[in-house]
Amino acid sequence: MAAKLTVLIPCKNERRNIRPCIESVQSIADELLIADSGSIDGTLDIVREIGDCRIIEREYVNSADFKNWAIPQAKHEWVLVVDADERVPPQLAEEIRRVLADPPPEIDGYWIGRDNHYLGHRIRHCGWNTDDVLRLFRREQGHYQTRWVHAEVEIEDSRTRRLNSAFLHYTTWSTDDYLKKMNRYAAWGALNFRDEQGRKTAGFLPMITRAPLRFLQLYVLRLGFLDGIPGLQVCMFTAFYSFLKQAKLWEMWQAIPQPDPEAERTLAAEAATATIDFARAQREREDAAAARKQQRRAA
């Protein structure tokens, strides 16, 4: 018997992505569940215009936390998680349809590859060609690792398979957005170092060697040079990202906080105000006591 599918789309401020993302999954979704974390750019207006979508909303902490909140709210046994910057092409939709027509009882989840794009250009090397994600799974088994970033659904390898078709993933359309994303992910990556490995600082050697070694690995060994200028940029940014994680870990434990002289002035002003208020209240109490005393004498 065919299993029903909830397509879960987490989003925030995805005005340019949300319509093509939804349209790419409409043919396979028995339920479209849009999990929004505070869009203010009209994303939800577009969702409502499209119709046939259920919207849930909550504050965003990190990807794993947000998805773990959203997944149990799916109505159907199987869930497909699709980020707003991803698309399900027809060949992947057809493969998912075949899998769910009679899902094997011994399988709880499916890995799906991603055809990644940078500034609109398909990246076929740079390590981006081996980007698999576990996104199609049984709702009751779908729980993301407790990590700040790069969390994956925790299902035993023996109970998973891999689909042949892939998502289309439009990673970024501008270097400004990509740098903001890298900065955010690097901060979370440093928290992963702290929480999972107990690391309290980054050493000199990792900070000076990891970025160039990472670049050589991606650009030379993983043939990033075959992707031309886009590949060069991807390799350079990824190398910088590896350095940035180390730098943020060092900052977390070693940085000296900037003094805030305005905070000291504020505290002094608050203390002076409190003293004045106390003196005023004391005078009011004394005046009230004197008035009561005078009334008793007059009586």
Phi and psi in degrees as GROMACS dihedral restraints (atoms count N, CA, C in turn):
[ dihedral_restraints ]
;  ai    aj    ak    al  type     phi  dphi    fc
    3     4     5     6     1   -65.3    20    10
    4     5     6     7     1   136.6    20    10
    6     7     8     9     1   -89.0    20    10
    7     8     9    10     1   145.3    20    10
    9    10    11    12     1   -87.1    20    10
   10    11    12    13     1   153.6    20    10
   12    13    14    15     1  -126.7    20    10
   13    14    15    16     1   131.3    20    10
   15    16    17    18     1   -99.8    20    10
   16    17    18    19     1   125.8    20    10
   18    19    20    21     1   -97.2    20    10
   19    20    21    22     1   118.0    20    10
   21    22    23    24     1  -101.2    20    10
   22    23    24    25     1   122.9    20    10
   24    25    26    27     1  -119.6    20    10
   25    26    27    28     1   102.0    20    10
   27    28    29    30     1   -75.5    20    10
   28    29    30    31     1   141.9    20    10
   30    31    32    33     1  -157.4    20    10
   31    32    33    34     1   158.6    20    10
   33    34    35    36     1  -158.7    20    10
   34    35    36    37     1   122.4    20    10
   36    37    38    39     1    52.0    20    10
   37    38    39    40     1    58.0    20    10
   39    40    41    42     1  -117.4    20    10
   40    41    42    43     1    45.3    20    10
   42    43    44    45     1   -56.2    20    10
   43    44    45    46     1   -37.5    20    10
   45    46    47    48     1   -85.3    20    10
   46    47    48    49     1   -11.5    20    10
   48    49    50    51     1  -109.0    20    10
   49    50    51    52     1   -29.6    20    10
   51    52    53    54     1   -65.2    20    10
   52    53    54    55     1   -39.4    20    10
   54    55    56    57     1   -64.5    20    10
   55    56    57    58     1   -54.3    20    10
   57    58    59    60     1   -63.3    20    10
   58    59    60    61     1   -30.0    20    10
   60    61    62    63     1   -64.7    20    10
   61    62    63    64     1   -50.4    20    10
   63    64    65    66     1   -61.8    20    10
   64    65    66    67     1   -44.9    20    10
   66    67    68    69     1   -61.6    20    10
   67    68    69    70     1   -29.3    20    10
   69    70    71    72     1   -73.9    20    10
   70    71    72    73     1   -16.8    20    10
   72    73    74    75     1  -114.8    20    10
   73    74    75    76     1    -2.4    20    10
   75    76    77    78     1   -60.2    20    10
   76    77    78    79     1   -30.9    20    10
   78    79    80    81     1   -73.8    20    10
   79    80    81    82     1   -16.0    20    10
   81    82    83    84     1  -117.0    20    10
   82    83    84    85     1    -9.1    20    10
   84    85    86    87     1   -88.5    20    10
   85    86    87    88     1   123.9    20    10
   87    88    89    90     1   -83.4    20    10
   88    89    90    91     1   -22.0    20    10
   90    91    92    93     1  -144.7    20    10
   91    92    93    94     1   135.4    20    10
   93    94    95    96     1  -107.9    20    10
   94    95    96    97     1   113.8    20    10
   96    97    98    99     1  -112.0    20    10
   97    98    99   100     1   113.0    20    10
   99   100   101   102     1  -101.3    20    10
  100   101   102   103     1   115.3    20    10
  102   103   104   105     1  -103.5    20    10
  103   104   105   106     1   106.8    20    10
  105   106   107   108     1  -105.6    20    10
  106   107   108   109     1   143.3    20    10
  108   109   110   111     1  -119.4    20    10
  109   110   111   112     1    40.2    20    10
  111   112   113   114     1   107.7    20    10
  112   113   114   115     1    37.3    20    10
  114   115   116   117     1   -63.8    20    10
  115   116   117   118     1   138.5    20    10
  117   118   119   120     1  -129.4    20    10
  118   119   120   121     1    11.6    20    10
  120   121   122   123     1  -107.5    20    10
  121   122   123   124     1    11.6    20    10
  123   124   125   126     1    94.7    20    10
  124   125   126   127     1     6.1    20    10
  126   127   128   129     1   -55.6    20    10
  127   128   129   130     1   -48.1    20    10
  129   130   131   132     1   -71.3    20    10
  130   131   132   133     1   -26.2    20    10
  132   133   134   135     1   -63.6    20    10
  133   134   135   136     1   -40.1    20    10
  135   136   137   138     1   -66.3    20    10
  136   137   138   139     1   -42.4    20    10
  138   139   140   141     1   -59.3    20    10
  139   140   141   142     1   -45.0    20    10
  141   142   143   144     1   -67.1    20    10
  142   143   144   145     1   -34.6    20    10
  144   145   146   147     1   -65.8    20    10
  145   146   147   148     1   -40.1    20    10
  147   148   149   150     1   -63.9    20    10
  148   149   150   151     1   -42.2    20    10
  150   151   152   153     1    80.2    20    10
  151   152   153   154     1   171.6    20    10
  153   154   155   156     1    63.1    20    10
  154   155   156   157     1    28.1    20    10
  156   157   158   159     1  -124.0    20    10
  157   158   159   160     1   141.5    20    10
  159   160   161   162     1  -101.4    20    10
  160   161   162   163     1   128.1    20    10
  162   163   164   165     1  -106.7    20    10
  163   164   165   166     1   130.4    20    10
  165   166   167   168     1  -124.6    20    10
  166   167   168   169     1   149.2    20    10
  168   169   170   171     1  -136.1    20    10
  169   170   171   172     1   142.2    20    10
  171   172   173   174     1  -165.2    20    10
  172   173   174   175     1   158.8    20    10
  174   175   176   177     1   -65.6    20    10
  175   176   177   178     1   145.1    20    10
  177   178   179   180     1   -94.0    20    10
  178   179   180   181     1   130.3    20    10
  180   181   182   183     1  -105.9    20    10
  181   182   183   184     1   -59.4    20    10
  183   184   185   186     1  -155.5    20    10
  184   185   186   187     1   173.9    20    10
  186   187   188   189     1   -61.2    20    10
  187   188   189   190     1   -47.9    20    10
  189   190   191   192     1   -62.8    20    10
  190   191   192   193     1   -45.3    20    10
  192   193   194   195     1   -60.5    20    10
  193   194   195   196     1   -43.4    20    10
  195   196   197   198     1   -68.4    20    10
  196   197   198   199     1   -43.6    20    10
  198   199   200   201     1   -70.4    20    10
  199   200   201   202     1   -35.6    20    10
  201   202   203   204     1   -65.0    20    10
  202   203   204   205     1   -27.7    20    10
  204   205   206   207     1   -74.7    20    10
  205   206   207   208     1   -37.8    20    10
  207   208   209   210     1   -80.8    20    10
  208   209   210   211     1   -37.5    20    10
  210   211   212   213     1   -56.4    20    10
  211   212   213   214     1   -46.9    20    10
  213   214   215   216     1   -62.7    20    10
  214   215   216   217     1   -14.3    20    10
  216   217   218   219     1   -86.2    20    10
  217   218   219   220     1    -3.3    20    10
  219   220   221   222     1   -67.3    20    10
  220   221   222   223     1   143.9    20    10
  222   223   224   225     1   -82.2    20    10
  223   224   225   226     1   -25.4    20    10
  225   226   227   228     1  -110.2    20    10
  226   227   228   229     1   165.0    20    10
  228   229   230   231     1   -65.1    20    10
  229   230   231   232     1   -37.8    20    10
  231   232   233   234     1  -106.2    20    10
  232   233   234   235     1   142.7    20    10
  234   235   236   237     1  -127.6    20    10
  235   236   237   238     1   135.9    20    10
  237   238   239   240     1  -117.1    20    10
  238   239   240   241     1   117.9    20    10
  240   241   242   243     1   -93.3    20    10
  241   242   243   244     1   123.6    20    10
  243   244   245   246     1  -128.5    20    10
  244   245   246   247     1   116.3    20    10
  246   247   248   249     1   -68.4    20    10
  247   248   249   250     1   154.9    20    10
  249   250   251   252     1   -63.8    20    10
  250   251   252   253     1   -25.0    20    10
  252   253   254   255     1   -89.3    20    10
  253   254   255   256     1    13.4    20    10
  255   256   257   258     1  -113.1    20    10
  256   257   258   259     1   158.0    20    10
  258   259   260   261     1  -132.5    20    10
  259   260   261   262     1   147.8    20    10
  261   262   263   264     1  -102.1    20    10
  262   263   264   265     1   104.2    20    10
  264   265   266   267     1   -71.0    20    10
  265   266   267   268     1   164.1    20    10
  267   268   269   270     1   -55.6    20    10
  268   269   270   271     1   -39.0    20    10
  270   271   272   273     1   -67.3    20    10
  271   272   273   274     1   -34.9    20    10
  273   274   275   276     1   -71.4    20    10
  274   275   276   277     1   -40.9    20    10
  276   277   278   279     1   -59.2    20    10
  277   278   279   280     1   -42.6    20    10
  279   280   281   282     1   -66.2    20    10
  280   281   282   283     1   -38.5    20    10
  282   283   284   285     1   -67.0    20    10
  283   284   285   286     1   -40.6    20    10
  285   286   287   288     1   -63.3    20    10
  286   287   288   289     1   -40.2    20    10
  288   289   290   291     1   -61.5    20    10
  289   290   291   292     1   -40.8    20    10
  291   292   293   294     1   -67.4    20    10
  292   293   294   295     1   -41.7    20    10
  294   295   296   297     1   -62.5    20    10
  295   296   297   298     1   -43.5    20    10
  297   298   299   300     1   -82.2    20    10
  298   299   300   301     1    -7.6    20    10
  300   301   302   303     1   -64.4    20    10
  301   302   303   304     1   -32.2    20    10
  303   304   305   306     1  -156.8    20    10
  304   305   306   307     1    73.4    20    10
  306   307   308   309     1   -64.9    20    10
  307   308   309   310     1   131.6    20    10
  309   310   311   312     1   -63.7    20    10
  310   311   312   313     1   132.8    20    10
  312   313   314   315     1   -64.6    20    10
  313   314   315   316     1   -21.4    20    10
  315   316   317   318     1   -86.5    20    10
  316   317   318   319     1    -2.1    20    10
  318   319   320   321     1  -112.1    20    10
  319   320   321   322     1   128.7    20    10
  321   322   323   324     1  -109.5    20    10
  322   323   324   325     1   -12.9    20    10
  324   325   326   327     1  -162.4    20    10
  325   326   327   328     1   159.8    20    10
  327   328   329   330     1  -131.0    20    10
  328   329   330   331     1   132.3    20    10
  330   331   332   333     1   -81.3    20    10
  331   332   333   334     1   142.3    20    10
  333   334   335   336     1  -130.8    20    10
  334   335   336   337     1   131.3    20    10
  336   337   338   339     1   -75.6    20    10
  337   338   339   340     1   169.3    20    10
  339   340   341   342     1  -132.5    20    10
  340   341   342   343     1   128.4    20    10
  342   343   344   345     1   -88.7    20    10
  343   344   345   346     1   102.1    20    10
  345   346   347   348     1   -87.0    20    10
  346   347   348   349     1   142.8    20    10
  348   349   350   351     1  -123.6    20    10
  349   350   351   352     1   141.4    20    10
  351   352   353   354     1  -125.0    20    10
  352   353   354   355     1   118.6    20    10
  354   355   356   357     1    54.4    20    10
  355   356   357   358     1    35.8    20    10
  357   358   359   360     1    88.0    20    10
  358   359   360   361     1    -8.4    20    10
  360   361   362   363     1   -97.8    20    10
  361   362   363   364     1   131.1    20    10
  363   364   365   366     1   -67.4    20    10
  364   365   366   367     1   129.7    20    10
  366   367   368   369     1  -104.6    20    10
  367   368   369   370     1   115.6    20    10
  369   370   371   372     1  -101.9    20    10
  370   371   372   373     1    -4.2    20    10
  372   373   374   375     1  -136.8    20    10
  373   374   375   376     1  -141.1    20    10
  375   376   377   378     1    63.4    20    10
  376   377   378   379     1    12.8    20    10
  378   379   380   381     1    84.7    20    10
  379   380   381   382     1   -14.0    20    10
  381   382   383   384     1   -74.1    20    10
  382   383   384   385     1   -14.4    20    10
  384   385   386   387     1   -80.7    20    10
  385   386   387   388     1    -4.6    20    10
  387   388   389   390     1  -118.2    20    10
  388   389   390   391     1    33.1    20    10
  390   391   392   393     1   -90.6    20    10
  391   392   393   394     1    95.2    20    10
  393   394   395   396     1  -107.7    20    10
  394   395   396   397     1   143.0    20    10
  396   397   398   399     1  -132.8    20    10
  397   398   399   400     1   144.0    20    10
  399   400   401   402     1   -91.7    20    10
  400   401   402   403     1    99.2    20    10
  402   403   404   405     1  -122.3    20    10
  403   404   405   406     1   -17.4    20    10
  405   406   407   408     1  -109.2    20    10
  406   407   408   409     1   117.2    20    10
  408   409   410   411     1  -158.1    20    10
  409   410   411   412     1   164.3    20    10
  411   412   413   414     1   -71.1    20    10
  412   413   414   415     1   135.2    20    10
  414   415   416   417     1   -54.6    20    10
  415   416   417   418     1   -42.0    20    10
  417   418   419   420     1   -70.9    20    10
  418   419   420   421     1   -17.8    20    10
  420   421   422   423     1  -100.1    20    10
  421   422   423   424     1    -8.7    20    10
  423   424   425   426     1   -86.2    20    10
  424   425   426   427     1    90.9    20    10
  426   427   428   429     1  -132.2    20    10
  427   428   429   430     1   125.8    20    10
  429   430   431   432     1   -79.1    20    10
  430   431   432   433     1   149.0    20    10
  432   433   434   435     1   -56.9    20    10
  433   434   435   436     1   149.6    20    10
  435   436   437   438     1   -82.0    20    10
  436   437   438   439     1    84.2    20    10
  438   439   440   441     1  -136.0    20    10
  439   440   441   442     1   157.1    20    10
  441   442   443   444     1   -74.5    20    10
  442   443   444   445     1   -34.7    20    10
  444   445   446   447     1  -153.5    20    10
  445   446   447   448     1   157.6    20    10
  447   448   449   450     1    58.1    20    10
  448   449   450   451     1    39.5    20    10
  450   451   452   453     1   -83.5    20    10
  451   452   453   454     1   149.6    20    10
  453   454   455   456     1  -127.4    20    10
  454   455   456   457     1   156.4    20    10
  456   457   458   459     1   -65.1    20    10
  457   458   459   460     1   135.6    20    10
  459   460   461   462     1   -93.2    20    10
  460   461   462   463     1    97.5    20    10
  462   463   464   465     1  -135.3    20    10
  463   464   465   466     1   137.3    20    10
  465   466   467   468     1   -56.8    20    10
  466   467   468   469     1   138.1    20    10
  468   469   470   471     1   -55.7    20    10
  469   470   471   472     1   -35.3    20    10
  471   472   473   474     1   -66.8    20    10
  472   473   474   475     1   -16.5    20    10
  474   475   476   477     1  -108.1    20    10
  475   476   477   478     1    20.8    20    10
  477   478   479   480     1  -127.3    20    10
  478   479   480   481     1   158.3    20    10
  480   481   482   483     1  -136.4    20    10
  481   482   483   484     1   176.8    20    10
  483   484   485   486     1  -121.5    20    10
  484   485   486   487     1   133.4    20    10
  486   487   488   489     1   -80.3    20    10
  487   488   489   490     1   154.6    20    10
  489   490   491   492     1   -82.0    20    10
  490   491   492   493     1   -31.4    20    10
  492   493   494   495     1   -86.9    20    10
  493   494   495   496     1   167.3    20    10
  495   496   497   498     1  -132.7    20    10
  496   497   498   499     1   155.7    20    10
  498   499   500   501     1   -66.6    20    10
  499   500   501   502     1   154.7    20    10
  501   502   503   504     1   -94.7    20    10
  502   503   504   505     1   125.7    20    10
  504   505   506   507     1  -123.6    20    10
  505   506   507   508     1   114.6    20    10
  507   508   509   510     1   -98.9    20    10
  508   509   510   511     1    86.0    20    10
  510   511   512   513     1   -56.9    20    10
  511   512   513   514     1   -47.3    20    10
  513   514   515   516     1  -159.4    20    10
  514   515   516   517     1   153.8    20    10
  516   517   518   519     1  -114.3    20    10
  517   518   519   520     1     1.0    20    10
  519   520   521   522     1  -153.7    20    10
  520   521   522   523     1   147.1    20    10
  522   523   524   525     1   -67.1    20    10
  523   524   525   526     1   -30.7    20    10
  525   526   527   528     1   -60.1    20    10
  526   527   528   529     1   -48.8    20    10
  528   529   530   531     1   -64.5    20    10
  529   530   531   532     1   -38.3    20    10
  531   532   533   534     1   -65.9    20    10
  532   533   534   535     1   -39.9    20    10
  534   535   536   537     1   -65.8    20    10
  535   536   537   538     1   -39.1    20    10
  537   538   539   540     1   -62.7    20    10
  538   539   540   541     1   -42.9    20    10
  540   541   542   543     1   -63.9    20    10
  541   542   543   544     1   -44.4    20    10
  543   544   545   546     1   -60.6    20    10
  544   545   546   547     1   -41.5    20    10
  546   547   548   549     1   -62.7    20    10
  547   548   549   550     1   -42.8    20    10
  549   550   551   552     1   -66.2    20    10
  550   551   552   553     1   -45.4    20    10
  552   553   554   555     1   -67.1    20    10
  553   554   555   556     1   -35.0    20    10
  555   556   557   558     1   -65.7    20    10
  556   557   558   559     1   -38.4    20    10
  558   559   560   561     1   -63.1    20    10
  559   560   561   562     1   -42.1    20    10
  561   562   563   564     1   -68.2    20    10
  562   563   564   565     1   -37.1    20    10
  564   565   566   567     1   -61.5    20    10
  565   566   567   568     1   -38.5    20    10
  567   568   569   570     1   -63.7    20    10
  568   569   570   571     1   -37.5    20    10
  570   571   572   573     1   -66.8    20    10
  571   572   573   574     1   -34.6    20    10
  573   574   575   576     1   -61.5    20    10
  574   575   576   577     1   -44.1    20    10
  576   577   578   579     1   -56.9    20    10
  577   578   579   580     1   -45.2    20    10
  579   580   581   582     1   -66.9    20    10
  580   581   582   583     1   -47.6    20    10
  582   583   584   585     1   -77.7    20    10
  583   584   585   586     1   -36.2    20    10
  585   586   587   588     1   -94.0    20    10
  586   587   588   589     1   -32.2    20    10
  588   589   590   591     1  -112.4    20    10
  589   590   591   592     1    -5.5    20    10
  591   592   593   594     1    66.6    20    10
  592   593   594   595     1    22.9    20    10
  594   595   596   597     1   -77.3    20    10
  595   596   597   598     1   133.0    20    10
  597   598   599   600     1  -109.6    20    10
  598   599   600   601     1    -3.4    20    10
  600   601   602   603     1  -166.5    20    10
  601   602   603   604     1   168.3    20    10
  603   604   605   606     1  -108.3    20    10
  604   605   606   607     1   132.9    20    10
  606   607   608   609     1   -79.3    20    10
  607   608   609   610     1   166.8    20    10
  609   610   611   612     1   -62.9    20    10
  610   611   612   613     1   -43.9    20    10
  612   613   614   615     1   -62.8    20    10
  613   614   615   616     1   -48.5    20    10
  615   616   617   618     1   -61.1    20    10
  616   617   618   619     1   -36.9    20    10
  618   619   620   621     1   -67.3    20    10
  619   620   621   622     1   -30.9    20    10
  621   622   623   624     1   -92.6    20    10
  622   623   624   625     1   -20.2    20    10
  624   625   626   627     1  -106.9    20    10
  625   626   627   628     1   -29.9    20    10
  627   628   629   630     1   -65.8    20    10
  628   629   630   631     1   -39.8    20    10
  630   631   632   633     1   -64.8    20    10
  631   632   633   634     1   -51.7    20    10
  633   634   635   636     1   -65.1    20    10
  634   635   636   637     1   -36.3    20    10
  636   637   638   639     1   -66.4    20    10
  637   638   639   640     1   -39.2    20    10
  639   640   641   642     1   -64.0    20    10
  640   641   642   643     1   -41.2    20    10
  642   643   644   645     1   -61.8    20    10
  643   644   645   646     1   -46.3    20    10
  645   646   647   648     1   -63.0    20    10
  646   647   648   649     1   -39.2    20    10
  648   649   650   651     1   -60.6    20    10
  649   650   651   652     1   -47.1    20    10
  651   652   653   654     1   -77.3    20    10
  652   653   654   655     1   -42.0    20    10
  654   655   656   657     1   -79.0    20    10
  655   656   657   658     1   -34.9    20    10
  657   658   659   660     1  -100.9    20    10
  658   659   660   661     1   -61.2    20    10
  660   661   662   663     1   -68.1    20    10
  661   662   663   664     1   -35.0    20    10
  663   664   665   666     1  -101.5    20    10
  664   665   666   667     1    16.7    20    10
  666   667   668   669     1    62.7    20    10
  667   668   669   670     1    32.5    20    10
  669   670   671   672     1   -60.0    20    10
  670   671   672   673     1   -26.3    20    10
  672   673   674   675     1   -63.8    20    10
  673   674   675   676     1   -21.0    20    10
  675   676   677   678     1   -73.3    20    10
  676   677   678   679     1   -13.2    20    10
  678   679   680   681     1   -93.7    20    10
  679   680   681   682     1    11.5    20    10
  681   682   683   684     1    66.2    20    10
  682   683   684   685     1  -149.3    20    10
  684   685   686   687     1   -61.8    20    10
  685   686   687   688     1   -42.9    20    10
  687   688   689   690     1   -58.0    20    10
  688   689   690   691     1   -40.5    20    10
  690   691   692   693     1   -64.9    20    10
  691   692   693   694     1   -39.8    20    10
  693   694   695   696     1   -60.0    20    10
  694   695   696   697     1   -45.1    20    10
  696   697   698   699     1   -64.7    20    10
  697   698   699   700     1   -42.7    20    10
  699   700   701   702     1   -59.8    20    10
  700   701   702   703     1   -45.2    20    10
  702   703   704   705     1   -65.3    20    10
  703   704   705   706     1   -41.8    20    10
  705   706   707   708     1   -65.2    20    10
  706   707   708   709     1   -45.3    20    10
  708   709   710   711     1   -64.8    20    10
  709   710   711   712     1   -40.3    20    10
  711   712   713   714     1   -65.6    20    10
  712   713   714   715     1   -38.5    20    10
  714   715   716   717     1   -63.9    20    10
  715   716   717   718     1   -43.6    20    10
  717   718   719   720     1   -62.9    20    10
  718   719   720   721     1   -37.1    20    10
  720   721   722   723     1   -60.6    20    10
  721   722   723   724     1   -39.8    20    10
  723   724   725   726     1   -65.1    20    10
  724   725   726   727     1   -35.7    20    10
  726   727   728   729     1   -69.7    20    10
  727   728   729   730     1   -41.3    20    10
  729   730   731   732     1   -63.0    20    10
  730   731   732   733     1   -36.7    20    10
  732   733   734   735     1   -61.5    20    10
  733   734   735   736     1   -43.1    20    10
  735   736   737   738     1   -65.0    20    10
  736   737   738   739     1   -40.9    20    10
  738   739   740   741     1   -64.1    20    10
  739   740   741   742     1   -39.7    20    10
  741   742   743   744     1   -72.6    20    10
  742   743   744   745     1   -31.9    20    10
  744   745   746   747     1   -64.6    20    10
  745   746   747   748     1   -43.3    20    10
  747   748   749   750     1   -62.3    20    10
  748   749   750   751     1   -43.8    20    10
  750   751   752   753     1   -59.3    20    10
  751   752   753   754     1   -39.3    20    10
  753   754   755   756     1   -57.7    20    10
  754   755   756   757     1   -36.2    20    10
  756   757   758   759     1  -109.6    20    10
  757   758   759   760     1   -25.0    20    10
  759   760   761   762     1  -113.2    20    10
  760   761   762   763     1   -18.3    20    10
  762   763   764   765     1   -66.1    20    10
  763   764   765   766     1   142.4    20    10
  765   766   767   768     1   -91.4    20    10
  766   767   768   769     1   119.4    20    10
  768   769   770   771     1   -61.8    20    10
  769   770   771   772     1   142.5    20    10
  771   772   773   774     1   -68.8    20    10
  772   773   774   775     1   131.2    20    10
  774   775   776   777     1   -62.3    20    10
  775   776   777   778     1   149.3    20    10
  777   778   779   780     1  -122.0    20    10
  778   779   780   781     1    87.5    20    10
  780   781   782   783     1   -62.0    20    10
  781   782   783   784     1   -27.7    20    10
  783   784   785   786     1   -67.6    20    10
  784   785   786   787     1   -32.8    20    10
  786   787   788   789     1   -64.5    20    10
  787   788   789   790     1   -39.7    20    10
  789   790   791   792     1   -64.3    20    10
  790   791   792   793     1   -40.8    20    10
  792   793   794   795     1   -65.2    20    10
  793   794   795   796     1   -38.4    20    10
  795   796   797   798     1   -64.2    20    10
  796   797   798   799     1   -43.7    20    10
  798   799   800   801     1   -62.2    20    10
  799   800   801   802     1   -42.0    20    10
  801   802   803   804     1   -64.0    20    10
  802   803   804   805     1   -41.9    20    10
  804   805   806   807     1   -65.0    20    10
  805   806   807   808     1   -40.8    20    10
  807   808   809   810     1   -64.7    20    10
  808   809   810   811     1   -38.6    20    10
  810   811   812   813     1   -65.3    20    10
  811   812   813   814     1   -41.6    20    10
  813   814   815   816     1   -65.2    20    10
  814   815   816   817     1   -41.2    20    10
  816   817   818   819     1   -62.5    20    10
  817   818   819   820     1   -42.2    20    10
  819   820   821   822     1   -62.5    20    10
  820   821   822   823     1   -39.4    20    10
  822   823   824   825     1   -64.1    20    10
  823   824   825   826     1   -43.6    20    10
  825   826   827   828     1   -64.0    20    10
  826   827   828   829     1   -43.9    20    10
  828   829   830   831     1   -62.1    20    10
  829   830   831   832     1   -39.9    20    10
  831   832   833   834     1   -64.6    20    10
  832   833   834   835     1   -44.6    20    10
  834   835   836   837     1   -63.9    20    10
  835   836   837   838     1   -40.1    20    10
  837   838   839   840     1   -64.4    20    10
  838   839   840   841     1   -44.0    20    10
  840   841   842   843     1   -63.6    20    10
  841   842   843   844     1   -37.0    20    10
  843   844   845   846     1   -65.8    20    10
  844   845   846   847     1   -42.6    20    10
  846   847   848   849     1   -63.3    20    10
  847   848   849   850     1   -40.7    20    10
  849   850   851   852     1   -63.3    20    10
  850   851   852   853     1   -39.7    20    10
  852   853   854   855     1   -64.8    20    10
  853   854   855   856     1   -42.1    20    10
  855   856   857   858     1   -65.3    20    10
  856   857   858   859     1   -42.6    20    10
  858   859   860   861     1   -63.2    20    10
  859   860   861   862     1   -40.1    20    10
  861   862   863   864     1   -65.8    20    10
  862   863   864   865     1   -39.5    20    10
  864   865   866   867     1   -65.5    20    10
  865   866   867   868     1   -40.8    20    10
  867   868   869   870     1   -65.3    20    10
  868   869   870   871     1   -39.0    20    10
  870   871   872   873     1   -64.3    20    10
  871   872   873   874     1   -42.0    20    10
  873   874   875   876     1   -64.9    20    10
  874   875   876   877     1   -38.9    20    10
  876   877   878   879     1   -64.1    20    10
  877   878   879   880     1   -41.6    20    10
  879   880   881   882     1   -66.6    20    10
  880   881   882   883     1   -36.7    20    10
  882   883   884   885     1   -64.6    20    10
  883   884   885   886     1   -39.9    20    10
  885   886   887   888     1   -64.6    20    10
  886   887   888   889     1   -38.3    20    10
  888   889   890   891     1   -65.5    20    10
  889   890   891   892     1   -41.6    20    10
  891   892   893   894     1   -65.8    20    10
  892   893   894   895     1   -31.6    20    10
